Amino acid sequence: MLMKPTYTPDIDVNLRYSDVNGQEVATGGGYSAGGKSLTGKSVSYDAAANEYNLLAADLSWGPGATFQTRYGVVFEWDTTDKFLWALLDFGALQDITNGTFLLDWATNLLAIAAGPPV
């Protein structure tokens, strides 16, 4: 799910879909409420980086999309709680005007460092 440019992440408070859905990019302009589902999911381990990478099919909005976003959230949809799994920081405001916004999941978009159990 893509977030409005005014969204301020708070990983201590934003734990579920219900905590952030009011900050979702407005429906229209090539964006539909709830975002998109990840398909083709798999995990790979990168021994050199000592991390696990979530891979999935690329997601795109457009052509013809018009919206602004800075952050995205990944959450699970199959339970009542709909817990957030990850916050995606695009590094800067993304201003899409009659274009295509692409999330390339094959480029280690979401990596989790491996470590000892806690």
N, C-alpha and C positions, 0 to 999 in steps of 0.2 A: 504494500500500500504506500502511495506517495503522500507526503505531508505538505501542508501549506508553507509558504516562505516564512510566515510568522511563528511557526511551531518552534518551541524551545525544548530540546530533549531533557528529560529528567529520569535517568535510569533507576532512581530510587522510588519514583512514583508511577512511572509509566510501565506497568507490568502486564496489562491485559489490553485487548482490543478496545474495550469499553473506556479505558483511560485515555485513548488517543483518537478515537474515531471522529470526534468533533473538530479535529485539526487536519483532517484529510483534505487533499486537493478537491476543489469543487467539481461535482459531476458536470460533464459537458466539455467542450473543447477537445474531445478525443479521449476523455478520461471517464471511467465508470466507477461508481462507488464500490468500495471493498478491494480495489486493486485487482491484481491478477494472481492466479495460482501458479505455483512452481510445478513444472512437469519435467520428466526425465531426470529426477533427482538421483544423485550418487555422491559418494564421499571418496576422496583420494587422500593418501597420506604422503606428504612431502618430507622425506627423511632429512634432507639438507636444511630445511627451514624448521624442522621439528613441529609441523602443524598439520592439521586436518583441514581440507578444503571442501566446502559444500559446492557441488557443481549442479547445474540445472540447465534446461533449455533457456536461451535468451528470452527476455521479455521486451516488448516494444509497444509504445503508444504512438500512433500515427500511421501513415503520413497524415498531415493536416491537424496534428495536435497543437493546442495552444494552452499552455499553463506554465506556472512557475513552481519549482520545488527545490529544496535543499537537502531534505532527508527522506528516507524511506524506512519502513519497518517491515520486518518479517515476523509473522505470527502463525500459530496453528489454528485451524478453523474447525477441527472435528470435535472439540469438547466444549462444554458450557463456558469454561474459563477463558478460552481463546488467548492463551499466554503469548506474550511477545518473546521472540527468540533472539532477535538481533535488530540493531539500529544501523542503517546504512547512511553514511555521511558522504555526500557527493563532493565535498571540499569547498564548494562555492554555490551560490544561487544558480540554478539551471533555468534559463528563460527560453522556453520553447514556443516559437511563434510559427504556426502553420508548418510544422516540421515533424520529426520523429525523435522520440526519446528512447534510447536503447540501454538496457542493463545487460551487460555481457557476463554471464555467469561462468564462462570458461576461463576468466582471467583472475581467479582467486578473489572474487568479490567478497566472499565471506570465508575467513580463515580463523581457525581456533587453535591456539598454541597447545601442544601436547605437554603434559607434565604429570607428576606423580599424583595419585589420588589424595584427596584431602579428607 
